[in-house]
Structure formats: structure tokens, C-alpha cells
Amino acid sequence: MVKIPIFLSSLICLLCFLFSTTSSFASFPFDTEKFLPPPTTVNVQFGRLDLDKYYVVSVSGIWDAISNKLDLNISDSGTFSKTVTVDNKRHSADKFIGGVTPEDGVFTLSGTYKKGHISGQWSYELSIPPREGWKYPESYVGSGTFYTTQPISESSGAGIIEGSLTLNKTNWKDKKMVDHVAFTQTDNFSNSWTAVSNCQEVICGCFEYDDPVDSRARFNSLTGEVSLAHCYKDGKSQDWTPATPKAKLLVNDHILTGADSFAVLQFEDMTTFRIKSSTEVIVKTPPEQETKLGLVSGHLWINFKKMLTNGTMEVEMGQAVAGIKGTTLVLEQVKGASSIKVIEGVVTFKSKQTNQTVDVNAGEKISADFNGLSAIEKFDIAAENAGWGKIDDVKSINNTSRSISPTVVVAAILLLGFFGFLILKKKKQNFSP
């Protein structure tokens, strides 16, 4: 029997260690979340307002004008001013006394932005002249505050708009000099809003980080237009470039899929992420820490190939935290809302706004926004699976070899060759006369 020297045994063990995987999977994505620095553009989207309870707000036209989207351009100094013209469509077909044309309403919002927080004031004015058959003028006047309740970051933000809006129908006398009583009604309202970042920089949230670190995450497949951007200080590459199958993914890299484009990421612990079209993610993990990814917007399918020793893993999203006890789920971050669909296992879902926690089982879905958690609903697992059919099946990933450093490969070949040489030399010595 050939005896292997101790130092060769140690080298073999070292090789085994280099080729093994030791990473684990834990919380994601925004453990080091940063507020968006100015200058930047913030897209404000308002929550649903029950207009049946707010007659003046409803008929004034203000909500139709601002509720879909309100872009705030933050200057270098952290100030902003926004004016929205409210088209007076409700009265455009009316015949006004004296041929006067009604003016459109004007909504103005201005304020300051500092370290992710907004503090602002809004006002609204609309005047409607007397009309035939409706012989008194009316006006709408309102004002209030606009502020953040959750700092605006690379993922999202939240806040409140509140104030009052008053409808005045002015007192007047008709041709017979009959007095008509003035009518006044005021709505005091408050409503929430979310902020979805839309930086003026080429890549939103691509901050200048320190020296680049290899995340050890790699693409397993790319389909269509998939872009990659590095965000470290000296990289000078904070711009989208086409992703390639052999691309080295660094910590804090951004990945963006275009329309009808898909990508599959795999980490050293064999956990896989299937990324749908029009999705942006941030690679968050140094190789010596747990695997995690940041979901800026879009849709992710996650398959965990191994769990932590305690059997639970937390996933942090823009509006919620999910404690994972299963193996497969779908995450969505759309318009400031965080949603989850459980394919296998159980997820403990917690709202950041209300701290309410519920367990979500396989075949169930739930979402969280600035108002808290939605009700749990059922969904069709088979239909959800079919929706991800264009992306490479997760099972095929198990047979995909992971990227190994060329240096390690060369070292392994040299060591094995040296080991083989020693064995052959030993054999010749044993058979020599």
C-alpha cells in the first residue's frame, strides 16, 4: 500500500475545501438601505381615497389630476416645486354668462428634501364663472401639508398628504333681484402616498461603494436584454452595460432585465433566483456572509436549495418582512407595495407599518403597503408556474457547473500532477532490484 505524505493529505483537504460550498442564506434585501441623495426625481403615487366621503374633493377635479402620478424633481440644494394644471373638463361644454371661459385649476406643491425626508405645503385654486341655468359662480380653495412617514430610499418611501378643500358658491341676485344664499362646504381629508425612486442618475441607487468584492453569484442563463452596472468608487462604470454569461457579479451590482428578457442567478449555496422581465435587483452579499439580493422593482422567483440550521430565514422587502420556512416563493415589489406568493412551505409575513404578522401557506398570497397588510387570498399555483415557464427551469440549474477561479483550477492540476508523480516514483522504487 502506498503511504501518502502528511503534507499531501493536507493539500488534498485544502483542495476539497476550495471546491466546496459553505454559504448560507438569510435576510434580504435592504439591510444597508440608504436614502436617495439629491438631485433626484421621486415618483409619488397616492393611495385610494374614498371619494364618496369627500364630495368637494371629488367634484373639484384635484384628485383625478394628481392621484395617478406626481413627479417631484429634487434640486441639488434639496428643494422642489411642482405645479399641476387641473383641466376643467367637467364644465367645458357649459354655456357661461357673458361668454366667459372657465379657468383651469392649479395645484402647487413645494418644500424641502433632506436625508430622505420631505416637508412641504400644497395649495389648490379653481374658479368657475356663472353659467346659464346655474346662475352663481363657484370656487374651490384648499391648502395643507405634504410630508414623509418613511424615508425615501432606493427601494421606496411613504408619506401623508392632508389638509382642507372648500367649495364656495357666491351669493348673488337674479334679474328679479331675488337673493340667493351662498353655499359653502369643506372637506378635511388625509391620505397616504408612496414614493418610487426615479433618480436623475443613470442608475437609481447606484451609490459609490468602497473596493469591489466578488459576490460569488453568477448567471446561469440570460435571455434577451439583460444589463449590469457596477457601483464601486473607482470602477468608473456606473452605467448599464450588456450582461454576459461569464460576468463576475460584485457586491452592490445592479441587474436589470428588459422587456421579454429573463435571467437566472445562482449563489454558492445553490439558491437560485429567476428574474422576470422589467425587474431590477441589487446583489447584496459579500461571499463570507449570507446570500441575499435586493429587489428594487419587479418580480422574483426564489428557490432555496438548503435552509439555515434553525429552519427559518427572513426576507426584507420595501413594505414587509417575510420569515421563510419553505422552499419556493415569488416576491414582487411594484409601485411601493410588497407582495408574496407561496409555492411551497410557510411564510410569516410582517407589515413594517403596523407590525401585524400572519402565516401564509402554500397556494396563498398577501401584500403590504403603507396601509398595512391586505387580506390573504388564494391563487392558482399551476397558473403561477406557467407564468414563469419562459425562464429556465430551476431543476436544470442543479446540473450547471459553478464558476471556479482559473487560479484554483491551475493550482489543482499542478498539485494532482505532483501527487501522481510521487506515486509513480514510489512504485518504481518498490519494484527496483
Salt bridges, closest charged atoms under 4 A:
ASP31 OD2 - LYS292 NZ 3.75
ASP94 OD2 - HIS91 ND1 3.52
ASP94 OD2 - ARG131 NH1 3.25
GLU138 OE2 - ARG90 NH2 3.68
GLU138 OE1 - ARG131 NH2 2.75
GLU154 OE2 - LYS284 NZ 3.57
ASP174 OD2 - HIS180 NE2 3.30
ASP179 OD1 - LYS173 NZ 2.28
ASP210 OD1 - LYS233 NZ 3.22
ASP214 OD2 - ARG218 NH2 2.87
ASP253 OD1 - HIS230 ND1 2.78
GLU268 OE2 - ARG216 NH1 3.21
GLU280 OE2 - HIS254 ND1 2.77
GLU316 OE2 - LYS352 NZ 2.90
GLU332 OE2 - HIS299 ND1 3.20
GLU332 OE2 - LYS341 NZ 3.79
GLU364 OE2 - LYS378 NZ 3.44
GLU377 OE1 - LYS365 NZ 3.98
GLU384 OE1 - LYS341 NZ 2.99
